[in-house]
Amino acid sequence: MEINERIAKVLEYSGLSPSEFADEIDVQRSNISHITSGRNKPSLDFLIKLKDRFPELQWDWLIYGKGEMIQDKVDTPVVEKPKTTSLPDLFSLIADDNFGITESEDRIANEPPRESEIPLPTSTNEKIFDSQRLAVEEKISSPQHTNNQSSKIKRIVLFFDDGKFESFEP
């Protein structure tokens, strides 16, 4: 019997799932899969962690495959660690009504829309800066304005440096 098969027997003996077993002996979950499949051999650190958690295992059986798996009588007292519960899977979280909603999103959703003050038009004798150019009406020569048609403003949208925007409709 190869060492990967012995590790699989210890996993079966523990009664834990592979992920719970990995958490129990404090190794990465992928280590268990790689070792039991035969892809990798267990390291000395892995074997020591395994023996620390299951002191009733025989070293000769674990390393060489000789003798019995379990000692008849354990000389050292077994210190039982509290069982860790595995994390819930994502599908059980999705069933939660508040899934994906953070407190800040709740606060934002309940706030009324903000309104900013619209600056008054500047007088013609004041100098217009580039940052003020949006507030000044400019004549646009496009085909729809050449027939002296009057257009009405449908919506004004302000874009801010931080990526936010506000929309105003008359």
N, C-alpha and C positions, 0 to 999 in steps of 0.2 A: 504494500500500500504506500503510495507516494505521500509526501508531506501535504500537498494540496488536498488530498482526500482526507487526511487526518484533520486538517483545519475545518473541512466541511462537516466532519463528524462532530467536532467540538461545537460548531455552529448549530447543528441539529440538537446536540445535547443541551445547549443553553436554552433552547425554546424561544429564541429571539429572532426577529427578522434580520436580514443582513445589515440594514441601516441601523437598527437598534443595537446590534452586536458591535458594529464599528464605533458607535457612540459610547457603548459600555466599556470597550477596551481603549478608547481614546485614540483611534486611528481614522484616516480618511475613509469615507464610504467606498470609494473606488478601489481601495486596497483589498477589501474583502472580495469584491468581484474578480479582480485580477488574480488573486491568489487561488480562490476556489476553482477558477476556470483553467488554471495551470499556466496562465500567461506569465506570471511572476512567481518567484519563490519568496517566502516570508523572510524578512530581515530579522536579525537578532533582537532588535528593539521591539519588533512586532511580537516575537515569541515570548519575550520577557513580560510585555504588557498582558499577553494572553495568560501566562502562568500566574501573574500577580492577581488577575481577576478571578481565575479558576485554579486556586492552589491545589485542588484535589487531583488535577491532571498529573500523570506520571511524566517526568522529563524523558525517560528512555523511550516511552511510547511516542511522545510528541516529536522528539528529534530523530530517533532511529526506527520507530515503528515496532519496537520490541516490548513484550509484556502486555500488561493490561492498561487501558486508558485511564481508569480511575484508581486512586489509592484506596486501600481498604479503610485506613484510618488516617485522618489528616492530623499532623503533629501541630501545625500552627492554627491558631483560632481564625475562623473565617470572619473577616470584617465585611459585612454586607453593605454595599453602597446603595443609596436610594435609587430606585429605578427611574430612569429618565423617560419622559413621554416623548414620543416622536411628534414633530410639528404637524399641524393639520395640512392636508393637501389643498391646493388652490381651488379645487371645485367646491369644497365645503365653505371656503371663504366667499365665493361668489354668491352663495345662497344668502349671505348677510345683506340686509336691505341697505346698509350704509357702506357697502364695498366700494372703494375707490373715491369716497368723498372724505376730504380732510376738513378739519375745523375751519381753516382759513377759507376754503371754498364755501362752506356753510355761511360764514360771516359775509362774504362778498355777495352771495346769492340773495341774502336778506336785506342788503343795503339798497336804498333807492339810488337811481342813477345820478351821478354827479353832473353838475352843470358849471361851466366856467364862465367867467365874465367875458363878453365879447368887447374888444376895445373899440372905442369910438373912432370914426374915420378921422384921419389927420387933415389938417388944413393944407391948402395948396402951397402955402409959403414955407411949410416945414420940410426939411430934408427927409426923404424916405430911405430907410436902410433896408438891406436885403431881408432882414428878419421881420420887417414890417410889410413887406411887399404883398403878402397874402391879404392884408386888410384893405388894400387900395384897389379900386375898380379900374381895370384896364380895358381899353377898347380892343376887341378881338375882331379881326377881319376874317370871318368864315362865311361860307355861303348862306347859312341860316340867319345871320345878322345883317346882311346887306339889304334886305327888303324892309328895313325899319321895323322888323317884328320885335315886340318886347318879350323878353324871356323872363320867366319867374324862377327864383331859386327853389330848387326841390329839396336839397339837403346840403349841409356844410359838415365836413369831416375834418377834425384836427388830429394830426399825428404828433405824438410826443417822442422825445429822444429815447425814453425807456421802453419803447415798443407798444405803449398803450395808445388808445385813440378814443375820441368822443365824437358822437354824431349828433347833429342838431337839425331838426326839421321845423319849418315855420308853421 
